[in-house]
Amino acid sequence: MSTQEPQAGDGLDCAAALDQLHDYLKQELTPAVAAEVRAHLERCAPCFTRLRFVERFQETLRTPAAGTRCPDPLRQRIAEALRLELGGP
């Protein structure tokens, strides 16, 4: 991943901003730190791209797989592996 060099007046560099990214998305930062992260994300395209990726990934995890079912052959293989692991017949 490429990073942007800190510029005069920057509060955070890329590493520091990305270290705070998950807490920023969960709104668990102080207002001052959140403002620094937001300011960095607004001016740094690579970090902004990372933010969007993480947001989309988290949304995908929250979206239920409605109507999706594990294929029967795979279900059978898993059940058989569990039986063998547990020492069953």
Distance bins in CASP14 RR format, pairs under 12 A and 6 or more apart:
PFRMAT RR
TARGET T0000
AUTHOR 0000-0000-0000
RMODE 2
METHOD distances of the structure
MODEL  1
1 14 0 0 0 0 1 0 0 0 0 0 0
1 15 0 0 0 0 1 0 0 0 0 0 0
1 18 0 0 0 0 1 0 0 0 0 0 0
1 44 0 0 0 0 0 1 0 0 0 0 0
1 45 0 0 0 0 0 1 0 0 0 0 0
1 46 1 0 0 1 0 0 0 0 0 0 0
1 47 0 0 0 0 1 0 0 0 0 0 0
1 49 0 0 0 0 1 0 0 0 0 0 0
1 50 1 0 0 1 0 0 0 0 0 0 0
1 53 0 0 0 0 0 1 0 0 0 0 0
2 14 0 0 0 0 1 0 0 0 0 0 0
2 15 0 0 0 0 0 1 0 0 0 0 0
2 18 0 0 0 0 0 1 0 0 0 0 0
2 44 0 0 0 0 0 1 0 0 0 0 0
2 45 0 0 0 0 1 0 0 0 0 0 0
2 46 1 0 1 0 0 0 0 0 0 0 0
2 47 0 0 0 0 1 0 0 0 0 0 0
2 49 0 0 0 0 0 1 0 0 0 0 0
2 50 0 0 0 0 0 1 0 0 0 0 0
3 12 0 0 0 0 0 1 0 0 0 0 0
3 13 1 0 0 1 0 0 0 0 0 0 0
3 14 1 1 0 0 0 0 0 0 0 0 0
3 15 1 0 0 1 0 0 0 0 0 0 0
3 16 0 0 0 0 0 1 0 0 0 0 0
3 17 0 0 0 0 1 0 0 0 0 0 0
3 18 0 0 0 0 1 0 0 0 0 0 0
3 19 0 0 0 0 0 1 0 0 0 0 0
3 40 0 0 0 0 0 1 0 0 0 0 0
3 44 0 0 0 0 1 0 0 0 0 0 0
3 45 0 0 0 0 0 1 0 0 0 0 0
3 46 1 0 0 1 0 0 0 0 0 0 0
3 47 0 0 0 0 1 0 0 0 0 0 0
3 50 0 0 0 0 0 1 0 0 0 0 0
4 10 0 0 0 0 1 0 0 0 0 0 0
4 12 0 0 0 0 0 1 0 0 0 0 0
4 13 1 0 0 1 0 0 0 0 0 0 0
4 14 1 0 1 0 0 0 0 0 0 0 0
4 15 0 0 0 0 0 1 0 0 0 0 0
4 16 0 0 0 0 0 1 0 0 0 0 0
4 17 0 0 0 0 1 0 0 0 0 0 0
4 18 0 0 0 0 0 1 0 0 0 0 0
4 40 0 0 0 0 1 0 0 0 0 0 0
4 41 0 0 0 0 0 1 0 0 0 0 0
4 43 0 0 0 0 1 0 0 0 0 0 0
4 44 1 0 1 0 0 0 0 0 0 0 0
4 45 0 0 0 0 1 0 0 0 0 0 0
4 46 1 0 0 1 0 0 0 0 0 0 0
4 47 1 0 0 1 0 0 0 0 0 0 0
4 48 0 0 0 0 0 1 0 0 0 0 0
4 49 0 0 0 0 0 1 0 0 0 0 0
4 50 0 0 0 0 0 1 0 0 0 0 0
5 13 1 0 0 1 0 0 0 0 0 0 0
5 14 0 0 0 0 1 0 0 0 0 0 0
5 15 0 0 0 0 0 1 0 0 0 0 0
5 44 0 0 0 0 0 1 0 0 0 0 0
5 46 0 0 0 0 0 1 0 0 0 0 0
6 12 1 0 0 1 0 0 0 0 0 0 0
6 13 1 0 1 0 0 0 0 0 0 0 0
6 14 0 0 0 0 1 0 0 0 0 0 0
6 15 0 0 0 0 1 0 0 0 0 0 0
6 16 0 0 0 0 1 0 0 0 0 0 0
6 17 0 0 0 0 0 1 0 0 0 0 0
6 36 0 0 0 0 0 1 0 0 0 0 0
6 40 0 0 0 0 1 0 0 0 0 0 0
6 43 0 0 0 0 0 1 0 0 0 0 0
6 44 0 0 0 0 0 1 0 0 0 0 0
7 13 0 0 0 0 1 0 0 0 0 0 0
7 14 0 0 0 0 0 1 0 0 0 0 0
7 39 0 0 0 0 0 1 0 0 0 0 0
7 40 0 0 0 0 0 1 0 0 0 0 0
7 43 0 0 0 0 1 0 0 0 0 0 0
7 44 0 0 0 0 1 0 0 0 0 0 0
9 36 0 0 0 0 0 1 0 0 0 0 0
9 39 0 0 0 0 1 0 0 0 0 0 0
9 40 0 0 0 0 0 1 0 0 0 0 0
9 43 0 0 0 0 0 1 0 0 0 0 0
10 16 0 0 0 0 1 0 0 0 0 0 0
10 17 0 0 0 0 1 0 0 0 0 0 0
10 36 0 0 0 0 1 0 0 0 0 0 0
10 37 0 0 0 0 0 1 0 0 0 0 0
10 39 0 0 0 0 1 0 0 0 0 0 0
10 40 1 0 0 1 0 0 0 0 0 0 0
10 42 0 0 0 0 0 1 0 0 0 0 0
10 43 0 0 0 0 1 0 0 0 0 0 0
10 44 0 0 0 0 1 0 0 0 0 0 0
10 47 0 0 0 0 0 1 0 0 0 0 0
11 17 0 0 0 0 1 0 0 0 0 0 0
11 20 0 0 0 0 0 1 0 0 0 0 0
11 32 0 0 0 0 0 1 0 0 0 0 0
11 33 0 0 0 0 1 0 0 0 0 0 0
11 35 0 0 0 0 1 0 0 0 0 0 0
11 36 1 0 1 0 0 0 0 0 0 0 0
11 37 0 0 0 0 1 0 0 0 0 0 0
11 38 0 0 0 0 0 1 0 0 0 0 0
11 39 1 0 0 1 0 0 0 0 0 0 0
11 40 1 0 0 1 0 0 0 0 0 0 0
11 41 0 0 0 0 0 1 0 0 0 0 0
11 43 0 0 0 0 0 1 0 0 0 0 0
11 44 0 0 0 0 0 1 0 0 0 0 0
12 18 0 0 0 0 1 0 0 0 0 0 0
12 19 0 0 0 0 1 0 0 0 0 0 0
12 20 1 0 0 1 0 0 0 0 0 0 0
12 21 0 0 0 0 0 1 0 0 0 0 0
12 24 0 0 0 0 0 1 0 0 0 0 0
12 29 0 0 0 0 0 1 0 0 0 0 0
12 32 0 0 0 0 0 1 0 0 0 0 0
12 33 0 0 0 0 1 0 0 0 0 0 0
12 34 0 0 0 0 0 1 0 0 0 0 0
12 35 0 0 0 0 0 1 0 0 0 0 0
12 36 1 0 1 0 0 0 0 0 0 0 0
12 37 1 0 0 1 0 0 0 0 0 0 0
12 38 0 0 0 0 0 1 0 0 0 0 0
12 39 1 0 0 1 0 0 0 0 0 0 0
12 40 1 0 1 0 0 0 0 0 0 0 0
12 41 0 0 0 0 1 0 0 0 0 0 0
12 42 0 0 0 0 0 1 0 0 0 0 0
12 43 0 0 0 0 0 1 0 0 0 0 0
12 44 0 0 0 0 1 0 0 0 0 0 0
12 47 0 0 0 0 1 0 0 0 0 0 0
13 19 0 0 0 0 1 0 0 0 0 0 0
13 20 0 0 0 0 0 1 0 0 0 0 0
13 36 0 0 0 0 0 1 0 0 0 0 0
13 37 0 0 0 0 0 1 0 0 0 0 0
13 40 1 0 0 1 0 0 0 0 0 0 0
13 43 0 0 0 0 0 1 0 0 0 0 0
13 44 0 0 0 0 1 0 0 0 0 0 0
13 46 0 0 0 0 0 1 0 0 0 0 0
13 47 0 0 0 0 1 0 0 0 0 0 0
14 20 0 0 0 0 0 1 0 0 0 0 0
14 21 0 0 0 0 0 1 0 0 0 0 0
14 37 0 0 0 0 0 1 0 0 0 0 0
14 40 1 0 0 1 0 0 0 0 0 0 0
14 41 0 0 0 0 0 1 0 0 0 0 0
14 43 0 0 0 0 0 1 0 0 0 0 0
14 44 1 0 0 1 0 0 0 0 0 0 0
14 45 0 0 0 0 0 1 0 0 0 0 0
14 46 1 0 0 1 0 0 0 0 0 0 0
14 47 1 0 1 0 0 0 0 0 0 0 0
14 48 0 0 0 0 0 1 0 0 0 0 0
14 49 0 0 0 0 0 1 0 0 0 0 0
14 50 0 0 0 0 1 0 0 0 0 0 0
14 51 0 0 0 0 0 1 0 0 0 0 0
15 21 0 0 0 0 0 1 0 0 0 0 0
15 40 0 0 0 0 0 1 0 0 0 0 0
15 44 0 0 0 0 0 1 0 0 0 0 0
15 46 0 0 0 0 0 1 0 0 0 0 0
15 47 0 0 0 0 1 0 0 0 0 0 0
15 50 0 0 0 0 0 1 0 0 0 0 0
16 23 0 0 0 0 0 1 0 0 0 0 0
16 24 0 0 0 0 0 1 0 0 0 0 0
16 29 0 0 0 0 0 1 0 0 0 0 0
16 33 0 0 0 0 1 0 0 0 0 0 0
16 36 0 0 0 0 1 0 0 0 0 0 0
16 37 0 0 0 0 1 0 0 0 0 0 0
16 39 0 0 0 0 0 1 0 0 0 0 0
16 40 1 0 0 1 0 0 0 0 0 0 0
16 41 0 0 0 0 0 1 0 0 0 0 0
16 44 0 0 0 0 0 1 0 0 0 0 0
16 47 0 0 0 0 0 1 0 0 0 0 0
17 23 0 0 0 0 0 1 0 0 0 0 0
17 24 0 0 0 0 1 0 0 0 0 0 0
17 29 0 0 0 0 0 1 0 0 0 0 0
17 33 0 0 0 0 0 1 0 0 0 0 0
17 34 0 0 0 0 0 1 0 0 0 0 0
17 35 0 0 0 0 0 1 0 0 0 0 0
17 36 1 0 0 1 0 0 0 0 0 0 0
17 37 1 0 1 0 0 0 0 0 0 0 0
17 38 0 0 0 0 1 0 0 0 0 0 0
17 39 0 0 0 0 1 0 0 0 0 0 0
17 40 1 0 1 0 0 0 0 0 0 0 0
17 41 1 0 0 1 0 0 0 0 0 0 0
17 42 0 0 0 0 0 1 0 0 0 0 0
17 43 0 0 0 0 0 1 0 0 0 0 0
17 44 1 0 0 1 0 0 0 0 0 0 0
17 46 0 0 0 0 0 1 0 0 0 0 0
17 47 1 0 1 0 0 0 0 0 0 0 0
17 48 0 0 0 0 1 0 0 0 0 0 0
17 50 0 0 0 0 1 0 0 0 0 0 0
17 51 0 0 0 0 1 0 0 0 0 0 0
18 24 0 0 0 0 1 0 0 0 0 0 0
18 25 0 0 0 0 0 1 0 0 0 0 0
18 37 0 0 0 0 1 0 0 0 0 0 0
18 40 0 0 0 0 1 0 0 0 0 0 0
18 41 0 0 0 0 1 0 0 0 0 0 0
18 44 0 0 0 0 1 0 0 0 0 0 0
18 46 0 0 0 0 1 0 0 0 0 0 0
18 47 1 0 0 1 0 0 0 0 0 0 0
18 48 0 0 0 0 0 1 0 0 0 0 0
18 49 0 0 0 0 0 1 0 0 0 0 0
18 50 1 0 0 1 0 0 0 0 0 0 0
18 51 0 0 0 0 1 0 0 0 0 0 0
18 53 0 0 0 0 0 1 0 0 0 0 0
18 54 0 0 0 0 1 0 0 0 0 0 0
19 29 0 0 0 0 0 1 0 0 0 0 0
19 33 0 0 0 0 0 1 0 0 0 0 0
19 36 0 0 0 0 0 1 0 0 0 0 0
19 37 0 0 0 0 1 0 0 0 0 0 0
19 40 0 0 0 0 0 1 0 0 0 0 0
19 47 0 0 0 0 0 1 0 0 0 0 0
19 50 0 0 0 0 0 1 0 0 0 0 0
20 26 0 0 0 0 0 1 0 0 0 0 0
20 27 0 0 0 0 0 1 0 0 0 0 0
20 28 0 0 0 0 1 0 0 0 0 0 0
20 29 1 0 0 1 0 0 0 0 0 0 0
20 30 0 0 0 0 0 1 0 0 0 0 0
20 32 0 0 0 0 0 1 0 0 0 0 0
20 33 1 0 0 1 0 0 0 0 0 0 0
20 34 0 0 0 0 1 0 0 0 0 0 0
20 35 0 0 0 0 0 1 0 0 0 0 0
20 36 0 0 0 0 1 0 0 0 0 0 0
20 37 1 0 1 0 0 0 0 0 0 0 0
20 38 0 0 0 0 0 1 0 0 0 0 0
20 39 0 0 0 0 0 1 0 0 0 0 0
20 40 0 0 0 0 1 0 0 0 0 0 0
20 41 0 0 0 0 0 1 0 0 0 0 0
20 47 0 0 0 0 0 1 0 0 0 0 0
20 50 0 0 0 0 0 1 0 0 0 0 0
20 51 0 0 0 0 0 1 0 0 0 0 0
20 54 0 0 0 0 0 1 0 0 0 0 0
21 28 0 0 0 0 0 1 0 0 0 0 0
21 29 0 0 0 0 0 1 0 0 0 0 0
21 33 0 0 0 0 0 1 0 0 0 0 0
21 34 0 0 0 0 0 1 0 0 0 0 0
21 37 1 0 0 1 0 0 0 0 0 0 0
21 38 0 0 0 0 0 1 0 0 0 0 0
21 40 0 0 0 0 1 0 0 0 0 0 0
21 41 0 0 0 0 1 0 0 0 0 0 0
21 44 0 0 0 0 0 1 0 0 0 0 0
21 47 1 0 0 1 0 0 0 0 0 0 0
21 48 0 0 0 0 0 1 0 0 0 0 0
21 49 0 0 0 0 0 1 0 0 0 0 0
21 50 1 0 0 1 0 0 0 0 0 0 0
21 51 1 0 0 1 0 0 0 0 0 0 0
21 52 0 0 0 0 0 1 0 0 0 0 0
21 53 0 0 0 0 0 1 0 0 0 0 0
21 54 1 0 0 1 0 0 0 0 0 0 0
21 55 0 0 0 0 1 0 0 0 0 0 0
21 57 0 0 0 0 0 1 0 0 0 0 0
21 58 0 0 0 0 0 1 0 0 0 0 0
22 28 0 0 0 0 1 0 0 0 0 0 0
22 29 0 0 0 0 0 1 0 0 0 0 0
22 37 0 0 0 0 0 1 0 0 0 0 0
22 50 0 0 0 0 0 1 0 0 0 0 0
22 51 0 0 0 0 0 1 0 0 0 0 0
22 54 1 0 0 1 0 0 0 0 0 0 0
22 55 0 0 0 0 0 1 0 0 0 0 0
22 57 0 0 0 0 0 1 0 0 0 0 0
22 58 0 0 0 0 1 0 0 0 0 0 0
23 29 1 0 1 0 0 0 0 0 0 0 0
23 30 0 0 0 0 1 0 0 0 0 0 0
23 33 0 0 0 0 1 0 0 0 0 0 0
23 34 0 0 0 0 1 0 0 0 0 0 0
23 37 0 0 0 0 1 0 0 0 0 0 0
23 54 0 0 0 0 0 1 0 0 0 0 0
24 30 0 0 0 0 0 1 0 0 0 0 0
24 31 0 0 0 0 0 1 0 0 0 0 0
24 33 0 0 0 0 1 0 0 0 0 0 0
24 34 1 0 0 1 0 0 0 0 0 0 0
24 35 0 0 0 0 0 1 0 0 0 0 0
24 36 0 0 0 0 1 0 0 0 0 0 0
24 37 1 0 1 0 0 0 0 0 0 0 0
24 38 1 0 0 1 0 0 0 0 0 0 0
24 39 0 0 0 0 0 1 0 0 0 0 0
24 40 0 0 0 0 1 0 0 0 0 0 0
24 41 0 0 0 0 1 0 0 0 0 0 0
24 47 0 0 0 0 0 1 0 0 0 0 0
24 50 0 0 0 0 0 1 0 0 0 0 0
24 51 0 0 0 0 1 0 0 0 0 0 0
24 54 0 0 0 0 1 0 0 0 0 0 0
24 55 0 0 0 0 0 1 0 0 0 0 0
25 34 0 0 0 0 0 1 0 0 0 0 0
25 37 0 0 0 0 1 0 0 0 0 0 0
25 38 0 0 0 0 0 1 0 0 0 0 0
25 41 0 0 0 0 0 1 0 0 0 0 0
25 50 0 0 0 0 0 1 0 0 0 0 0
25 51 1 0 0 1 0 0 0 0 0 0 0
25 52 0 0 0 0 0 1 0 0 0 0 0
25 53 0 0 0 0 0 1 0 0 0 0 0
25 54 1 0 0 1 0 0 0 0 0 0 0
25 55 1 0 0 1 0 0 0 0 0 0 0
25 56 0 0 0 0 0 1 0 0 0 0 0
25 57 0 0 0 0 0 1 0 0 0 0 0
25 58 1 0 0 1 0 0 0 0 0 0 0
25 59 0 0 0 0 0 1 0 0 0 0 0
26 34 0 0 0 0 0 1 0 0 0 0 0
26 37 0 0 0 0 0 1 0 0 0 0 0
26 54 0 0 0 0 0 1 0 0 0 0 0
26 55 0 0 0 0 0 1 0 0 0 0 0
26 58 0 0 0 0 1 0 0 0 0 0 0
27 33 0 0 0 0 0 1 0 0 0 0 0
27 34 1 0 0 1 0 0 0 0 0 0 0
27 37 0 0 0 0 0 1 0 0 0 0 0
27 38 0 0 0 0 0 1 0 0 0 0 0
28 34 0 0 0 0 1 0 0 0 0 0 0
28 37 0 0 0 0 0 1 0 0 0 0 0
29 35 0 0 0 0 1 0 0 0 0 0 0
29 36 0 0 0 0 1 0 0 0 0 0 0
29 37 1 0 0 1 0 0 0 0 0 0 0
29 38 0 0 0 0 1 0 0 0 0 0 0
30 36 0 0 0 0 1 0 0 0 0 0 0
30 37 0 0 0 0 0 1 0 0 0 0 0
31 37 0 0 0 0 0 1 0 0 0 0 0
31 38 0 0 0 0 0 1 0 0 0 0 0
32 38 0 0 0 0 0 1 0 0 0 0 0
32 39 0 0 0 0 0 1 0 0 0 0 0
33 39 0 0 0 0 0 1 0 0 0 0 0
33 40 0 0 0 0 0 1 0 0 0 0 0
34 40 0 0 0 0 0 1 0 0 0 0 0
34 41 0 0 0 0 0 1 0 0 0 0 0
35 41 0 0 0 0 0 1 0 0 0 0 0
35 42 0 0 0 0 0 1 0 0 0 0 0
36 42 0 0 0 0 0 1 0 0 0 0 0
36 43 0 0 0 0 0 1 0 0 0 0 0
36 44 0 0 0 0 0 1 0 0 0 0 0
37 43 0 0 0 0 0 1 0 0 0 0 0
37 44 0 0 0 0 0 1 0 0 0 0 0
37 47 0 0 0 0 1 0 0 0 0 0 0
37 48 0 0 0 0 0 1 0 0 0 0 0
37 50 0 0 0 0 0 1 0 0 0 0 0
37 51 0 0 0 0 1 0 0 0 0 0 0
38 44 0 0 0 0 0 1 0 0 0 0 0
38 47 0 0 0 0 0 1 0 0 0 0 0
38 48 0 0 0 0 0 1 0 0 0 0 0
38 51 0 0 0 0 1 0 0 0 0 0 0
39 47 0 0 0 0 0 1 0 0 0 0 0
39 48 0 0 0 0 0 1 0 0 0 0 0
40 46 0 0 0 0 0 1 0 0 0 0 0
40 47 1 0 0 1 0 0 0 0 0 0 0
40 48 0 0 0 0 1 0 0 0 0 0 0
40 50 0 0 0 0 0 1 0 0 0 0 0
40 51 0 0 0 0 1 0 0 0 0 0 0
41 47 1 0 1 0 0 0 0 0 0 0 0
41 48 1 0 1 0 0 0 0 0 0 0 0
41 49 0 0 0 0 1 0 0 0 0 0 0
41 50 0 0 0 0 1 0 0 0 0 0 0
41 51 1 0 1 0 0 0 0 0 0 0 0
41 52 0 0 0 0 1 0 0 0 0 0 0
41 54 0 0 0 0 0 1 0 0 0 0 0
41 55 0 0 0 0 0 1 0 0 0 0 0
42 48 1 0 0 1 0 0 0 0 0 0 0
42 51 0 0 0 0 0 1 0 0 0 0 0
44 50 0 0 0 0 1 0 0 0 0 0 0
44 51 0 0 0 0 1 0 0 0 0 0 0
45 51 0 0 0 0 0 1 0 0 0 0 0
45 52 0 0 0 0 0 1 0 0 0 0 0
46 52 0 0 0 0 0 1 0 0 0 0 0
46 53 0 0 0 0 0 1 0 0 0 0 0
47 53 0 0 0 0 0 1 0 0 0 0 0
47 54 0 0 0 0 0 1 0 0 0 0 0
48 54 0 0 0 0 0 1 0 0 0 0 0
48 55 0 0 0 0 0 1 0 0 0 0 0
49 55 0 0 0 0 0 1 0 0 0 0 0
49 56 0 0 0 0 0 1 0 0 0 0 0
50 56 0 0 0 0 0 1 0 0 0 0 0
50 57 0 0 0 0 0 1 0 0 0 0 0
51 57 0 0 0 0 0 1 0 0 0 0 0
51 58 0 0 0 0 0 1 0 0 0 0 0
52 58 0 0 0 0 0 1 0 0 0 0 0
52 59 0 0 0 0 0 1 0 0 0 0 0
53 59 0 0 0 0 0 1 0 0 0 0 0
53 60 0 0 0 0 0 1 0 0 0 0 0
54 60 0 0 0 0 0 1 0 0 0 0 0
54 61 0 0 0 0 0 1 0 0 0 0 0
55 61 0 0 0 0 0 1 0 0 0 0 0
55 62 0 0 0 0 0 1 0 0 0 0 0
56 62 0 0 0 0 0 1 0 0 0 0 0
56 63 0 0 0 0 0 1 0 0 0 0 0
57 63 0 0 0 0 0 1 0 0 0 0 0
69 75 0 0 0 0 1 0 0 0 0 0 0
70 76 0 0 0 0 1 0 0 0 0 0 0
70 77 0 0 0 0 1 0 0 0 0 0 0
70 78 1 0 0 1 0 0 0 0 0 0 0
70 79 0 0 0 0 0 1 0 0 0 0 0
71 77 0 0 0 0 1 0 0 0 0 0 0
71 78 0 0 0 0 0 1 0 0 0 0 0
72 78 0 0 0 0 0 1 0 0 0 0 0
72 79 0 0 0 0 0 1 0 0 0 0 0
73 79 0 0 0 0 0 1 0 0 0 0 0
73 80 0 0 0 0 0 1 0 0 0 0 0
74 80 0 0 0 0 0 1 0 0 0 0 0
74 81 0 0 0 0 0 1 0 0 0 0 0
75 81 0 0 0 0 0 1 0 0 0 0 0
75 82 0 0 0 0 0 1 0 0 0 0 0
76 82 0 0 0 0 0 1 0 0 0 0 0
76 83 0 0 0 0 0 1 0 0 0 0 0
77 83 0 0 0 0 0 1 0 0 0 0 0
77 84 0 0 0 0 0 1 0 0 0 0 0
78 84 0 0 0 0 0 1 0 0 0 0 0
78 85 0 0 0 0 0 1 0 0 0 0 0
79 85 0 0 0 0 0 1 0 0 0 0 0
79 86 0 0 0 0 0 1 0 0 0 0 0
79 88 0 0 0 0 0 1 0 0 0 0 0
80 86 0 0 0 0 0 1 0 0 0 0 0
80 87 0 0 0 0 0 1 0 0 0 0 0
80 88 0 0 0 0 0 1 0 0 0 0 0
80 89 0 0 0 0 0 1 0 0 0 0 0
81 87 0 0 0 0 0 1 0 0 0 0 0
81 88 0 0 0 0 0 1 0 0 0 0 0
82 88 0 0 0 0 1 0 0 0 0 0 0
83 89 1 0 0 1 0 0 0 0 0 0 0
END
